[in-house]
């Protein structure tokens, strides 16, 4: 079964700082990769996903993630965060052809105005 | 837009009670999932269903059961609630067409067992 590791569970940064959240997974086969975001008081929603093609994926609100197969990683980045990016971010993975999704433990990100 | 509706936002139950959490989706999705979300533990899969009357155990099925009698509805049942089942419960659905189809989540049910 797949597993997902996210590091630095709590991240605090100031507006305009750059953000990078790490995600590593353990599975040797072809995978689909996702980042979900949960804003305070809201439901989880998809930020971006990778399933094939260009390993650099762009999502909503200026986020991007890069799939590096050799490192089993799918790190999330944003060059300049805003206060409204305060949220919890979850990395998730499933094996290609399998709808069962495994989530990491999440990163709680707080952006200080 | 896909809508996943969980019947209760907050529930308070007593230890030993039988608890039903209901979830309905309106997009004709084949797959439905129940997760629990706990601080520092992320989302853990309890059960999922890929078709009516079909179910598979997730990573933490102990103490839970599920029912899927209709495609749009997926129920989570706590046969005898215990305090360690106090948590946020999230229902989600997705299309079975592609394994990269994203999950659509409900708003969650925060269950407190006293």
Interface residues (C-beta under 8 A of the other chain):
Chain A: X1 X6 X9 X32 X34 X36 X42 X43 X44 X45 X46 X49 X51 X90 X94 X95 X96 X97 X98 X99 X100 X101 X102 X103 X104 X105 X106
Chain B: X4 X31 X33 X35 X40 X41 X42 X43 X44 X45 X48 X50 X56 X58 X59 X90 X92 X94 X96 X98 X99 X100 X101 X102 X103 X105 X106 X107 X108
